[in-house]
Amino acid sequence: MEPWHFWLLAALFLMILELLGTGFFAFALGLAALIGMFAALFNVPSSVQWLVFALAAAVLAPWLRKTLRHWAPSRRRSALAGENRELEGLLLLDQNGQLKVKIENDTYFVRSNSGRELTPGNRVTVTGFDGITALVD
């Protein structure tokens, strides 16, 4: 195998590793490995390939983290599990016609504590959670 094969395998491994949710760090290293692969394709010495990889990683990791963080799995400002404060949410119907409540861009199943009828479009106060179901007043 030629050196560029190893760089390609490393890049693929790192980009697959990103699926575990490393906050775009493994993705940046994968892109840096691809840049190292191109250096290997031009038959530069291995020490220069590693230097190119390190420089690319040093530039790409902070830049990608800053520019792509809005696509990270969760940007929640509050930890709903075990929270003591009340949250407000909007009732809506999902694509299957099920009633859900939207809180901070996430949707949850919903159940009324008081037994009152819940209508889509109304704002409600979430008082707690029972598993993944939001309890509202």
URQUI-V701026 format. One record per residue. PSI is psi in whole degrees, 0 to 359 (* if undefined). OMEGA is omega in whole degrees, 0 to 359 (999 if undefined). D_CENTER is the distance of its C-alpha to the mean C-alpha in Angstrom with 1 decimal. Layout:
{{PSI:OMEGA:D_CENTER} {PSI:OMEGA:D_CENTER}}
This chain:
{{144:179:34.9} {161:183:34.6} {326:182:32.3} {335:176:30.0} {318:180:29.3} {320:177:27.9} {319:179:25.7} {316:178:24.4} {318:178:23.8} {318:179:22.0} {314:180:19.7} {316:179:19.0} {314:182:18.4} {322:180:16.0} {328:174:13.9} {321:177:14.0} {330:179:13.1} {333:179:9.8} {342:177:9.0} {353:176:9.2} {56:181:6.1} {13:178:8.4} {36:178:6.7} {8:178:8.6} {311:179:11.7} {326:177:12.8} {318:178:12.3} {318:177:14.5} {325:177:16.9} {318:176:17.1} {322:177:18.1} {324:177:20.5} {324:176:21.9} {322:176:22.6} {321:174:24.4} {325:177:26.3} {318:178:27.1} {325:175:28.7} {320:179:30.7} {326:178:31.9} {332:178:33.0} {12:175:35.2} {38:174:36.8} {156:181:36.1} {155:184:36.8} {327:178:34.1} {324:177:34.2} {325:177:33.3} {316:179:30.5} {323:178:29.0} {316:177:29.6} {317:178:27.9} {313:183:24.9} {317:179:24.8} {317:179:25.3} {318:179:22.7} {321:180:20.1} {329:179:21.4} {315:187:20.9} {321:185:17.7} {306:180:15.5} {326:181:16.0} {313:179:16.2} {320:180:12.9} {319:181:11.1} {316:186:13.2} {333:185:13.1} {7:185:9.5} {339:178:7.8} {350:174:8.1} {5:178:5.6} {156:185:2.8} {322:181:2.1} {133:176:5.5} {30:184:8.1} {135:177:10.9} {346:182:14.2} {150:177:16.0} {106:186:15.9} {323:183:17.4} {121:178:18.7} {12:180:22.1} {145:179:22.1} {336:183:25.7} {157:179:25.4} {144:179:25.5} {152:175:22.8} {145:179:23.6} {167:180:22.1} {129:178:23.2} {137:179:24.6} {164:176:23.8} {134:176:24.4} {183:184:21.8} {343:178:22.7} {3:180:24.7} {11:179:26.6} {140:179:25.3} {130:179:25.3} {166:176:22.0} {135:180:21.2} {121:179:18.4} {120:178:17.3} {49:177:14.9} {11:173:13.4} {148:179:13.0} {146:182:16.0} {152:170:18.2} {155:186:21.5} {146:177:24.3} {139:180:27.7} {132:175:30.5} {323:186:32.2} {351:180:35.4} {3:179:35.6} {157:180:35.8} {134:180:34.7} {132:184:31.2} {131:178:31.1} {141:180:28.2} {343:179:27.9} {148:173:29.0} {139:181:27.2} {162:176:27.3} {123:179:26.9} {122:183:24.7} {344:180:26.7} {186:180:24.8} {144:171:23.0} {93:187:24.7} {241:179:22.0} {12:180:19.5} {126:178:22.2} {135:177:22.5} {128:183:26.2} {160:175:27.7} {*:999:31.2}}
